[in-house]
Amino acid sequence: MNKPAIPNSFRTGPDEQGMFGIFGGRFVAETLMPLILDLERHWNEVKDDGDFKAELTDLSTHYAGRPSKLYFAEGLTRHLREVSAAKGLGGGAKVYFKREDLNHTGSHKINNCLGQILLAKRMGKKRIIAETGAGQHGVASATVAARFGFPCVVYMGATDVARQSPNVFRMKLLGAEVRPVTAGHGTLKDAMNEALRDWVTNVEDTYYLIGTAAGPHPYPELVRDFQSVIGIEARAQILEQEGRLPDTIIAAVGGGSNAIGLFHPFLDDRSVKIIGIEAGGRGLDGIEHCASMNAGAPGVLHGNRTYLLQNADGQIMDGHSISAGLDYPGVGPEHSWLRDSGRVDYVPVLDDEALEAFQLTTRVEGIIPALESAHAIAHAVKIVPAMDKDQIVIVNLSGRGDKDVHTVANMLGMEI
Ligand SMILES: *Cc1c(COP(=O)(O)O)cnc(C)c1O
C-alpha cells in the first residue's frame, strides 16, 4: 500500500470536495446534491458564528451537563499496577476516564444531536429524521426533537426494532415515530438508506440528523466538530490536572464519532499515541466481527469512500459485535485517512475481552461502562501494565452501560 505523504498538520481536512486524502467526498444521487450543498452553505455560515456557538454552549452546559469530568480511575490503575507487579514489570500507567457517560441521555451522542438540531433550526427546517441501529442515536435525536418541539421520524431496521424494544419505547415516549425498515437485513445500513430516501422526497422541511462521523460531506466534518468538545476539554483538563499531555489516548470506533471527537484536538501533538478500537467480535478470521479498517477494504457506502466490510463481489456485509453501537459496516472517512497516514493505530478487541473489561470496571471503579466503551478499556488493560508508572492514558468512556445489562447477563448465562 502507498502511504500518503505526512502532512504538516493532521487537522486541516477535509478539502473543499470533502476529501480526506482519497477518502470521504459526496457520492450521492443528483437529486440529493442540492440538499447537501444547502447544508454545507449553512454549516459554513454557522461554524464560526459567535451566536450559534453561544447557544450551543448554553445548551451543552445546562441541558447536557458539560463539561464532562476527566476522572482519575484510581481503582483500575491500582489493579493494573498489581498485574504489572505480578508480571515482574513494576510499572502501570495512570488511567483517566473522560466521562461522557455522565452526559444527559448517557453518552456522547447528545453533543452531536444538540449541534445538529441548532443547525436545523438555523436552516428553517422543522421536521427531523434520523437513522438508528441499537436505538441510542434514535433516542438522542428524539430527545432533542422533543426539547425543540420538532416532529421526529426515526428509521430503524426491523430486526433491530425487534431486539431493542426498550429504546423503541423510549423514542415513542419522547414523541418520535419509529419506522421499521424491512429492506436488506433490517439493520443500521438499511435504515440509513431509507433515511436518505426520505430526505430527497421531503426536501423543503426536513433535516437529516446523521448519528456518526460518516455520510456525505459535510456530515463527517460537522459531526467531528460537534464531538471535538470531548478532546478540547480532555486536553485542557489533563494539562490542568497533570501539567502535561497524556502519552496515549484510546477510544472505541463504531462509525467513529466519539473517537474522532477525542482524537482531533490531539492529532498534532506528535508525542501522544492515538489508538482506535474496532469490534473484533469473535475474531477476525471469520465474518463475525466489525473491524472495517483491519479486515475490510475501501469502497463507497452512504455517500462516502471509506474502509468497509465487503465480500469478494463488493457486497456490503453485516458486521457482528457484542456491542450494538459498534456494528456499523463502515467507518467515518477521516479515520480511514488517519489509518493510512499512520497517525492513528486501529486495533481490534474481541467480544470476550470487552465483556471482561466491563465486569472489571464495574467491580474496581463502581462504574458500569457501555459495552462500546468497554472495548477501549479492554485495550488499556492490555497495554497499561507494560507502561511506566509516570505515564498517562486517557480512555474515552463514551457511555454508561445500563442499556447493556441484559446482553451481559445473557453472555454470562445468567437471568435477570
Ligand atoms: C453509538 C455509540 C458508540 C459508537 O458510535 P461512534 O460514532 O463510533 O462513537 C460508542 N459508544 C457509545 C456509548 C455509543 O452509544
The ligand as an SDF file (V2000), in Angstrom:
LIG
                    3D

 15 15  0  0  0  0  0  0  0  0999 V2000
  -23.1330    4.8480   19.4730 C   0  0  0  0  0  0  0  0  0  0  0  0
  -22.0960    4.6170   20.4780 C   0  0  0  0  0  0  0  0  0  0  0  0
  -20.7530    4.3490   20.1140 C   0  0  0  0  0  0  0  0  0  0  0  0
  -20.3080    4.1900   18.7040 C   0  0  0  0  0  0  0  0  0  0  0  0
  -20.5310    5.2800   17.8630 O   0  0  0  0  0  0  0  0  0  0  0  0
  -19.3420    6.2260   17.3860 P   0  0  0  0  0  0  0  0  0  0  0  0
  -19.9580    7.0750   16.3440 O   0  0  0  0  0  0  0  0  0  0  0  0
  -18.2630    5.3550   16.8470 O   0  0  0  0  0  0  0  0  0  0  0  0
  -18.8910    6.9860   18.5700 O   0  0  0  0  0  0  0  0  0  0  0  0
  -19.8170    4.2100   21.1380 C   0  0  0  0  0  0  0  0  0  0  0  0
  -20.1680    4.2710   22.4320 N   0  0  0  0  0  0  0  0  0  0  0  0
  -21.4430    4.5150   22.8200 C   0  0  0  0  0  0  0  0  0  0  0  0
  -21.7550    4.5750   24.2680 C   0  0  0  0  0  0  0  0  0  0  0  0
  -22.4450    4.6900   21.8610 C   0  0  0  0  0  0  0  0  0  0  0  0
  -23.7020    4.9110   22.2520 O   0  0  0  0  0  0  0  0  0  0  0  0
  1  2  1  0
  2  3  1  0
  2 14  2  0
  3  4  1  0
  3 10  2  0
  4  5  1  0
  5  6  1  0
  6  7  2  0
  6  8  1  0
  6  9  1  0
 10 11  1  0
 11 12  2  0
 12 13  1  0
 12 14  1  0
 14 15  1  0
M  END
$$$$
